[in-house]
Amino acid sequence: MSALLEVSGVSVTFDGFRAINNLSFSIGPAELRAIIGPNGAGKTTFMDIVTGKTRPDQGAVLWGDRAISLLSLSEAQIARAGIGRKFQRPTVFEDQSVTENLIMALKANRGPFAVLGWRPRAADMDRVAALANEVGLADALPRKAGELSHGQKQWLEIGMLLAQEPKLLLVDEPAAGMTLAEREHTTRLLVDLARTRAVVVVEHDMEFVRRLNCKVTVLHEGSVLAEGSLDHVTQNPDVIDVYLGRG
Amino acid sequence: MTRGFLSKNPSILIFLLVLSLFTLGVTFLSETYGIAFLSTSFIKTLGKTLCLCLAALAMDLIWGYAGILSLGHMAFFALGGYMIGMWLMYARTEEIVVAALANEPLPATAQEVVNGIAGQIFGVVGASELPPIWGFAHSLPLQLLMVVAVPGVLALIFGWLAFRSRVTGVYLSILTQAMTLALALYLFQNDSGLRGNNGLSGLQNIPGLSDVPQDQLSLWFFWVSAFALGVGYLLLSWVVSGKFGSVIRAIRDDEQRVRFLGYSVEGYKLFVFTITAIIAAIAGALYYPQAGIINPAELAPIASIYLAVWVAIGGRGRLYGAVIGAAFVSLLSSWFTGGRAPSINLGFYTINWVDWWLVLLGLAFVCVTLFAPKGIGGLFDLWQGLRAPDRKGAQLGPDDGSLQEQEALK
């Protein structure tokens, strides 16, 4: 199976601090993967590199069957190539309605001229309604996103990600601030999504990772410490030493 | 999505209705077609005000909607004026030169006519040849094209350089202001080819219409200005109503997030910057024939700051707010600075409004920014019972230009 995303030998230094150190990582086209690691392990920087926000000092990031280098693309081009990102804090456009937020995220031509002439067709509105239904916001469509509760904003952002129809989803701490029932819903959704696309979940919460029941990558000081099933990595002495043991 | 564009945006119909009633009213009160209540100079002031409103609409699109505080849009306005002024001056001088040469025993050659025009126009700066930039000035269609093309290309190049380097916020404002100042200083030079600090004058005389009296001409320009404002309002309402409006408002509030949605933020900013520069230029091309004269002082950075003040006082992020702000403040300004406002005698000091108007305007600007960020437009929200959300002082996005709590609607 060829990899969808192949990160090899990537390093990043911020003012002398090596945030990512010779990191290699790869994920297949329909795979769920959890990334865990203590604070400062480089989880967020890793996502920044993949989404184009941070440029690595060295290494390669290759994408898709044709192995395109993501390093020469802008953030917007990477997003259009099919990488969606969910931030830790919910970031939605608070002055706009839930419908407007979702319409903006819908997969469509992103050029200014195309967007200028774009008008919603019945199919688009059906898609928006279906997405809102999926994330439990069907009643909130005309409301401003800023009025929603924290959890609802998380859901709206997940809905926007789904609307983008990405091939790879990067999800930063999806369960933060969610109730138990919402967590279960999120788990089901992520597992479901991983059947058709790659999903990378960065998470602190071990219980949540256990529920995802997937391959786990442990990051430490900017490189991969261990990889495998959760049970496998939790038995790894290095992992116990740097991460779990301190808990 | 069964409702039409106009029924979803009732404010457009109200605006167009008010604008046409105003136009009809002014026509009825004019000297030419009505009861001669309004003087020609006042009709010119009103026509000019409509052009300023159009420029304010452009400013609202770029600042109120896209969150880019450009302090250089009056430069594009003035450039539009210069471009139309070149044709007006050339064609008008051509009429005079041809009439003068008609008395000569031999018929004048084309070159003699051009030399005569150049001597007439550039005598004041001690030159007698037409600079190359006047190459299109003989043709109205070509020069009209320049009204759009010159400011458009300048905005495209400047914007491309600025946005590509991701200059945002106050730094971009400073950069646009520097552009205005540089352009003004360049035009002040005699060898810039636009008559240095003399500028272009006599623009109120429209070539081929010398038989039409000014009172009639001023009304015609008033109508065209009102029409342009109406069309501009419709166009911009359409632009901001759909997904494009959504995207630029999103850029205003959180541009990084828009990037991760796959939109090229720089492309959108450049698009908005260029389109608003062109609108401002068209407004300028209608303004200066009514003003009669244009010189490089029109490009002073203060003019662009005024534009921002009008939009702020009217209420940014709503098109009618920009129009109301521009009309209200610029008319008030001409009343105060025209010496018609009565001075206030305090006994020990007399407040002369010609001197104190700027202080008053500055105070009003500060007060609006601090206490009523929605500006005059906020009164309509009050009237409709719309309120700002209670966000405990949080803005609607992380960016500098993002909407503040008090500006948003629940």
Interface residues (C-beta under 8 A of the other chain):
Chain A: T51 K53 S74 E75 A76 Q77 A79 R80 G84 R85 F87 T91 F93 E94 D95 Q96 E100 I103 M104 A105 R110 G111 P112 V115 L116 W118 R119 P120 R121 A122 M125 K144 G146 E147 M160 Q164
Chain B: M1 V239 G242 K243 F244 S246 V247 R249 A250 D253 D254 Q256 R257 R259 F260 L261 G262 Y263 S264 V265 G267 Y268 F271 P389 R391 L396 G397 L403 A408 L409 K410
